[in-house]
Amino acid sequence: METIEADSEEAVAEILRQKQPVEIVGSGSKLALGRPVAAERRIKLSALSGIIAYEPAELVLTVKAATPLAEIEAALAANNQTLAFEPPNLSRLLGAGCDQTIGGIVATAIAGPRRCVAGGVRDHVLGLRAVNGRGEIFSAGGKVVKNVTGYDLCKLLTGSFGTMAVFTELTLKVLPAAETEESLAIGGLDAAEAVSAMCQAMGSSAGISGAAHLPFGAEGPLTVLRLEGFGPSVAARRQRLQLALSHFESRLWEAEQSRAWWRDLRDVAPFAELDGQAIWKLSLAATQAPSLLARLVALPGSRAFLDWGGALLWLSLPCGDDAQAQTVRAMLPEGAHAMLMVAPAAVRSRQAVFQPLPATQAAVEDRVRRSFDPERLLNPGRMV
């Protein structure tokens, strides 16, 4: 594949005006997500890197799209701030030997455990600059938190996997980082009990920032509830949570242990080094999780765990020739969505990686995508 380095927004536009299909690459950390791209040219954006503007007092950060996440997190940490959607590092899961960039994070819209309370990636994108499939440079949104102009366009493009536009610049809302955190770990619950406990905790005044259930491990099933914030506030809310869940036996994890456990869960570390497995990401109503989890883990060689209070189910099972796509999707309850996250390229080229849409919705999505990229030049095939 021919690789073309683009060192400016104008260079990206000029390449796209040549009307040849291209694969869009920042660092390459997420090339294994989605279906393989049908293109013989690759635009590499790694030169479009760096922080353009950062106003800690305004909670706003503007960066070039290929800026490494590590650079952004270091700048935010120096001001005790963070990206509230807690972007996971899926490098081990995807077998990528490189750091992820903010453009790839926004393009794939994958958020971590705090998603259930802080919102998704698109809720934190205030503005952007990009190049569409016609080679036209455009902007949307703005650079202040209260801005509304073009805001829906930012949400539309977030999670489009580079199939509608090439991001060149992104403006993000950031938030103060928590001073500390604690977690309550409850052992021995089955999935139904765990979802009940997580829903009770999320509906309480404790203000938890994470709720997950790991049914397997050296300690047996664990249901973990996280609290973040100022020390006295965390302690007071933890006491309220313990009182609300007094019918369960729990133990306290202090900051260091809590951070390590949630970091591994965020990065899907329980599945990161499994050979010959397909990894699925399933989104569903939390109340649907216990019955679906029971059916999925009954499949030979499968494992699964819950995040987002039960609204996210991660599944690992033997891949075979088809990632057991038909089996997994046949088990989905109404309204649930399944995305094939990890499988060999040959398998992903044969299977629908994303949840198939109803015909009417698919037609609308196709018209929207063609309005940005009428000749399907950008990452062709990735979201088919």
Secondary structure, DSSP 8 states (H G I E B T S, - for coil): -EEEE--SHHHHHHHHTT---BEEESSSTTTTSSS----SEEEE-TTS-SEEEEEGGGTEEEEETT-BHHHHHHHHHTTTEE-TT-----HHHHT--S--BHHHHHHHT---TTHHHH--GGGGEEEEEEEETTS-EEEEE-SSTT--TTHHHHHHHTTSTTSSEEEEEEEEE-EE--SEEEEEEEES--HHHHHHHHHHHHTSTT-EEEEEEE--STT--EEEEEEEESHHHHHHHHHHHHHHTTTS-EEEE-HHHHHHHHHHHHTTGGGTT-TTEEEEEEE--GGGHHHHHHHHHTSTT-EEEEEGGGTEEEEEEE-TTTTTHHHHHHH--TT-EEEEEE--HHHHHHS--S----HHHHHHHHHHHHHH-TT--BSTTTT-
